[in-house]
Amino acid sequence: MTLEQVYAAIAVEEWVDLPAGWLQGRTLYGGLAAAMMMQKAVLSINDPAKHLLSTSVTFVGPVQQRPVRLTAEILREGKSVTTVEVRLWQDDAVQSILLASFGVARDSTIQVHQEASAPDYPAPESLFSIPPNVGMPECYQQFEVRWAEVNLPCTGSDHPDFGGWCRFDPERHANRKFEVADLMAIFDIWPPGVLPMFKQIAPASSLNWTVTYVHPVQHQLNDWFKYKVFTDHAADGYATEHAYLWDAENRLIAIARQTVTVFA
């Protein structure tokens, strides 16, 4: 079952089967849950003139490998901005919630361009890639991830954070137009920034995740993107971080901030 087939099912079905190969441990990869909710939001807005401005995802509980139910509610539809809430249900309980705002461009005299500059990484083909089935979750195999800053998870590093290139694996995902929902799937594939500091494998999971959409994605699914994460604070079993996603032309696509629960 491809992502495209999942998106098509969301358009016509209340209950949607989950594709194989997307587990993160014993639960569904959070990026796929976010992608499915985003696709439901886009379909509910049903207005190509309104593009994503920002979205916030709360991962309430674990999602198992069985059908989920998606519900959407338009909270407010204004002249410029529409806000929608999407809920992902399983076992008669809400397991994830997405709140998203979509809007049209408006005239404004305020122009500020202080975007973070993209790092100067070597070509992805020349960089390190973690071999399949070497300590990474099943969902990781859906993507190609190349580490430009090789600060690998669970290596007992004395510092957090890393960066590199990522894209949907062309051997698993046929090339097509890149959708907003795909952004949620690929942006979440990198592990939390503090994971290199773990001395051994231990759980760490996103509690909430906020994404600001800066420049529209006008790409194909198999295109490369640059990623860089910065940990702002970590203590008492929680970490706060922010991350950037650029395209291959160093255009900033999105900014993310998340709170991570740490069990190490």
Residue pairs with C-beta under 8 A, 6 or more apart in sequence:
1 17
1 19
1 20
2 19
2 173
2 174
3 19
3 35
3 173
3 181
3 182
3 185
4 176
5 19
6 16
6 18
6 19
6 36
6 39
7 39
7 179
7 181
9 16
9 17
10 16
10 36
10 39
10 40
10 43
10 70
11 43
14 69
14 70
15 67
15 68
15 69
16 36
16 67
16 68
16 69
16 70
17 67
18 28
18 32
18 63
18 65
18 66
18 67
18 68
19 32
20 65
21 138
21 139
21 141
21 142
21 172
22 28
22 29
22 32
22 138
22 139
22 142
23 29
23 65
23 137
23 138
23 139
24 30
24 137
24 138
24 139
25 137
25 203
26 62
26 64
27 62
27 63
27 64
28 62
28 63
28 64
28 65
29 137
29 139
29 142
29 188
29 189
30 57
30 59
30 96
30 188
30 205
30 206
30 209
31 139
31 184
31 185
31 186
31 187
31 188
31 189
32 139
32 185
33 57
33 59
33 63
33 88
33 95
33 96
34 57
34 96
34 98
34 184
34 185
34 188
34 209
35 181
35 182
35 184
35 185
36 68
36 70
36 88
36 181
37 57
37 70
37 86
37 87
37 88
37 96
37 97
37 98
37 184
38 52
38 55
38 86
38 98
38 100
38 180
38 181
38 183
38 184
39 179
39 181
40 70
40 72
40 86
40 98
41 55
41 72
41 84
41 86
41 98
41 100
41 102
42 52
42 179
42 180
42 181
43 72
44 72
44 74
44 84
44 86
45 74
45 82
45 84
45 102
47 82
47 102
49 104
50 81
50 82
50 102
50 103
50 104
51 102
51 103
51 104
51 180
51 213
51 216
52 100
52 101
52 102
52 180
52 213
53 81
53 101
53 102
53 103
53 212
53 213
54 100
54 101
54 210
54 211
54 212
54 213
55 98
55 99
55 100
55 101
55 184
55 210
55 211
55 213
56 98
56 99
56 100
56 208
56 209
56 210
56 211
57 96
57 97
57 98
57 99
57 184
57 206
57 208
57 209
57 210
57 211
58 96
58 97
58 207
58 208
58 209
59 95
59 96
59 205
59 206
59 207
59 208
59 209
60 93
60 94
60 95
60 96
60 97
61 93
61 94
61 95
61 96
62 95
63 88
63 90
63 95
63 96
64 90
64 91
66 90
67 90
68 88
68 89
68 90
68 95
69 88
69 89
69 90
70 86
70 87
70 88
70 89
71 86
71 87
71 89
72 84
72 85
72 86
72 87
73 84
73 85
74 82
74 83
74 84
75 83
75 84
75 85
76 82
76 83
80 103
80 104
80 106
81 101
81 102
81 103
82 101
82 102
82 103
83 99
83 100
83 101
83 102
84 99
84 100
84 102
85 97
85 98
85 99
86 97
86 98
86 99
86 100
87 94
87 96
87 97
87 98
88 94
88 95
88 96
88 97
88 98
89 95
115 214
115 252
116 228
116 244
116 252
116 255
117 250
118 226
118 244
118 246
118 250
118 252
119 148
119 163
119 226
119 228
121 127
121 148
121 163
121 164
121 165
121 226
122 148
124 144
124 146
124 164
124 165
124 167
124 224
125 146
127 146
127 147
127 148
127 164
127 165
128 146
128 147
128 150
129 144
129 145
129 146
129 147
130 136
130 140
130 145
130 147
130 152
132 141
135 153
135 154
135 201
136 153
139 189
140 189
141 169
141 172
142 168
142 169
142 172
142 173
142 185
142 189
143 166
143 167
143 168
143 169
143 186
143 189
144 165
144 166
144 167
144 168
144 169
144 170
145 164
145 165
145 166
145 189
145 190
146 164
146 165
146 166
147 162
147 164
148 163
148 164
148 165
149 161
149 162
149 163
149 164
149 228
150 162
151 157
151 159
151 160
151 161
151 162
151 196
152 162
152 196
153 191
153 195
153 196
153 198
154 195
154 196
154 198
154 199
154 200
154 201
154 202
155 196
155 198
156 197
156 198
156 199
157 196
157 197
158 197
159 196
159 197
160 193
160 194
160 195
160 196
160 197
160 231
160 234
160 239
160 241
161 193
161 196
161 228
161 229
161 230
161 231
162 190
162 193
162 196
162 228
162 229
163 226
163 227
163 228
163 229
164 226
164 227
165 224
165 225
165 226
165 227
166 186
166 189
166 190
166 224
166 225
166 227
167 186
167 222
167 223
167 224
167 225
168 182
168 185
168 186
168 221
168 222
170 222
173 221
173 222
174 221
175 220
175 221
175 222
176 220
176 221
177 220
177 221
178 217
178 218
178 219
178 220
178 221
178 223
180 213
180 217
182 217
182 221
183 211
183 213
183 217
183 245
183 253
183 254
184 211
186 225
186 245
187 211
187 227
187 243
187 245
187 254
187 256
188 206
188 209
190 227
190 229
190 243
191 204
192 204
192 206
192 229
192 239
192 241
192 258
192 260
192 262
193 229
193 230
193 231
193 239
193 241
193 243
194 204
194 231
194 234
194 239
194 241
194 260
194 262
195 204
197 264
198 204
198 264
199 264
200 264
202 263
202 264
203 261
203 263
203 264
204 239
204 260
204 261
204 262
204 263
204 264
205 260
205 261
206 258
206 259
206 260
206 261
207 238
207 258
207 259
207 260
207 261
208 258
208 259
209 256
209 257
209 258
210 256
210 257
210 258
211 254
211 255
211 256
212 254
212 255
212 256
213 253
213 254
214 252
214 253
214 254
214 255
215 251
215 252
215 253
217 247
217 253
219 247
223 247
223 248
224 247
224 248
225 245
225 246
225 247
225 248
225 253
226 244
226 245
226 246
226 247
226 248
226 250
227 243
227 244
227 245
227 246
228 243
228 244
229 241
229 242
229 243
230 241
230 242
230 243
231 239
231 240
231 241
232 240
232 241
232 242
233 239
233 240
234 240
234 262
237 261
237 262
237 263
238 259
238 260
238 261
238 262
239 259
239 260
239 262
240 257
240 258
240 259
240 260
241 257
241 258
241 260
242 255
242 256
242 257
242 258
243 255
243 256
243 257
243 258
244 252
244 254
244 255
244 256
245 252
245 253
245 254
245 255
245 256
246 252
246 253
247 253
